[in-house]
């Protein structure tokens, strides 16, 4: 696949983002923007890599980033006026943007709580999200990383830690154009994040929570939730609340769990 044209991306995106940069390779775009945030980089800085050699996901899991086949990007946000307690809901905002970007590419996709985009008849993982809060001299910032598989994957991408096989927009019959995917994704994220920010981080008031719920395939499933201490919960996933927590009915008792509370959420047959 051809390399991304940074000038073309800037022409489409610099009216909405402060900076848009593309690098040939890096360890992790999130790690790079965390360092940039600490140096004072501006709100809405975007970094895209053609290849990551040390891409990471939630709980320090590896995100495989083959050169030229995916979209590996991070966005630095300084959401003044939004309580830090609401920063974690940005992963759900990114999920909304991913569903809309997949639709623009011709692919119907769903969301597996908390941070996966699924596509295909036998759902496989097409994208993942990682949000990291960064304390800086200018106040707390968030670096939001997104890895989206766009072109054909071949056999280079193994199943993830949750056991989900990998897929891509192209493998599900979608447009393999990475530049188009970048513009669609960052455009959709711009719109959703502005609404989230204007609402003080309230997903409901931002009109994002209903969309997330409607596209969340975890809801209505019986699930096994693996917890950090090695224990587990089994029950019915009944809701995602305004704080981005999944609500699981366990034998008649509702448990609200944040992404930080869980290791894996797996569907039960």
Buried (B, 14 or more C-beta within 10 A) or exposed (E): BEEBEEEEBBEBBEEBBEBBBBBEEBEBBBBBBBEBBBEEBEBBBBBBBBBBEEBBBBEEEEBBBBBEBBBBBBBBBBBEEBEEEBBBBBBBBBBBBBBBBBBBBEBEBBBBBBBBBBBBEEBBBBBBBBBBBBEBEBEBBBBBBBBBBBBEBEEEBEEBEBEBBBBBBBBBEBBBBBBBBBBBBBBBBBBBBBBBBEBEBBBEBBBBBEBBBEBBBBBEBEBBBBEEEEEBBEBBBEBBBBBBBBBBBEEEEEBEBBBEBBBBBBEEE
